[in-house]
Amino acid sequence: MTRSETLQQYYSLHSRIYDATRWSFLFGRGRLLREVALRFSPARILEIGCGTGVNLLRLGRLFPRAQLTGIDTSAAMLGIARRKLRAFGDRVELREGYYSAPLGVSPAPELVCFSYCLSMIHPGLDEAIAAATADLAPGGSIAVVDFHGSRHRWFRAWMQANHVRMEEHLLPVLRSRFDADLASVGTAYGGLWQYFYFLGRLSKDTTPDPSAQGTRAWPRDPRSQTSPAI
Ligand SMILES: C[S@@+](CC[C@H](N)C(=O)[O-])C[C@H]1O[C@@H](n2cnc3c(N)ncnc32)[C@H](O)[C@@H]1O
């Protein structure tokens, strides 16, 4: 079974309870988008792994003139997103597919979001980040919120059984690829796990070569913040 098929099977069941349950553990999604809105007002936004459209709905309200594109590999999740976002009309485009190469959305998005998606992309993390880098407009931003880690081995194993890799591997990769405006870690349920936010930019002088497969290290922004929890 391919990774895409595995996720489609998982979400064909979980999509039915997704919105009713995920608010209780996918922390930081609203905060990430508010942090974006404090900094700039993107005209075109792409969310990778948009799921049931929770973030696209918020983004559509935060940025009433923005054009929104979402991609997800699960038709079941997208079906819910489609109903939720109907009122936005042709401001929203939803695509079904497994993101591993640039989509070539035109004009290119000024903001690419990954919300609790990158931790599910394994293998293929480098390809997904390289694709997002190529999809971004020059000088564009990336916004990520996701699981970070847990000191409890049993919990990490439980998350792995639910297709989530929680090995503190994402933040270092993002820091090496983007100039960070915000990098911060929060704790959930008294320290059972940590999650992180990251906002970063493609710096103009390091706009990547689209043929690079995610192996290039870009400079870090010394202003980036990290909570003491890291
Ligand atoms: C935990 S859900 C998050 C959904 C949404 N972003 C949110 O914050 O509620 C992860 C979603 O990412 C999708 N996904 C995971 N890997 C993907 C990939 N490589 N390409 C497209 N969608 C992917 C899954 O199908 C699922 O809908």
The ligand as a MOL file (V3000), in Angstrom:
LIG
                    3D

  0  0  0     0  0            999 V3000
M  V30 BEGIN CTAB
M  V30 COUNTS 27 29 0 0 0
M  V30 BEGIN ATOM
M  V30 1 C -3.8630 15.8620 10.8010 0
M  V30 2 S -4.6700 16.2850 9.2990 0 CHG=1
M  V30 3 C -4.5690 18.0760 9.3310 0
M  V30 4 C -5.6490 18.7130 8.5150 0
M  V30 5 C -5.6700 20.2400 8.5780 0
M  V30 6 N -4.4520 20.8090 8.0360 0
M  V30 7 C -5.8940 20.7200 9.9860 0
M  V30 8 O -5.0240 21.4080 10.5470 0
M  V30 9 O -6.9650 20.4130 10.5330 0 CHG=-1
M  V30 10 C -3.4350 15.8850 8.0870 0
M  V30 11 C -3.9830 15.9700 6.6720 0
M  V30 12 O -2.8740 15.9700 5.7810 0
M  V30 13 C -3.1860 15.1280 4.6890 0
M  V30 14 N -1.9040 14.7090 4.1000 0
M  V30 15 C -0.8860 14.0810 4.7230 0
M  V30 16 N 0.1620 13.9420 3.8750 0
M  V30 17 C -0.2180 14.5150 2.7040 0
M  V30 18 C 0.4260 14.7350 1.4420 0
M  V30 19 N 1.7020 14.3370 1.2300 0
M  V30 20 N -0.2560 15.3440 0.4560 0
M  V30 21 C -1.5300 15.7670 0.6540 0
M  V30 22 N -2.1850 15.6110 1.8340 0
M  V30 23 C -1.5330 15.0030 2.8460 0
M  V30 24 C -4.0500 14.0230 5.2720 0
M  V30 25 O -4.8410 13.3720 4.2970 0
M  V30 26 C -4.8840 14.8060 6.2930 0
M  V30 27 O -6.0820 15.2880 5.7380 0
M  V30 END ATOM
M  V30 BEGIN BOND
M  V30 1 1 1 2
M  V30 2 1 2 3
M  V30 3 1 2 10
M  V30 4 1 3 4
M  V30 5 1 4 5
M  V30 6 1 5 6
M  V30 7 1 5 7
M  V30 8 2 7 8
M  V30 9 1 7 9
M  V30 10 1 10 11
M  V30 11 1 11 12
M  V30 12 1 11 26
M  V30 13 1 12 13
M  V30 14 1 13 14
M  V30 15 1 13 24
M  V30 16 1 14 15
M  V30 17 1 14 23
M  V30 18 2 15 16
M  V30 19 1 16 17
M  V30 20 1 17 18
M  V30 21 2 17 23
M  V30 22 1 18 19
M  V30 23 2 18 20
M  V30 24 1 20 21
M  V30 25 2 21 22
M  V30 26 1 22 23
M  V30 27 1 24 25
M  V30 28 1 24 26
M  V30 29 1 26 27
M  V30 END BOND
M  V30 END CTAB
M  END
